[in-house]
Amino acid sequence: MSGFVTFKSIAEAHRIARAHQGPQKELHGARLALAPMPHDIVWQNISKEPAEIRSRNVFGFVFIGVICFFYTVPVRVKVVFADFSF
């Protein structure tokens, strides 16, 4: 279960968040966190299914890994051949 609270000012929200840091008995085990700034949210991802977002993340990591591999291997081979003295 979750809830959402708004405050009149950002300063007031930060003051309340600082006052309730850590495990507090009056929070009954609830976790208090400040909301992210609107420009930190990827709004296009809100309408997507979690599985689609996860698959895009996996594809991105695999793609970067393949690029790193194909850039690292030729440089490694070049370094090995550069060490030979003919």
Summary of the structure (lengths in Angstrom):
residues: 86
radius of gyration: 24.3
end to end distance: 71.2
largest distance: 76.7
contacts: 121
relative contact order: 0.05
helix: 60%
strand: 0%
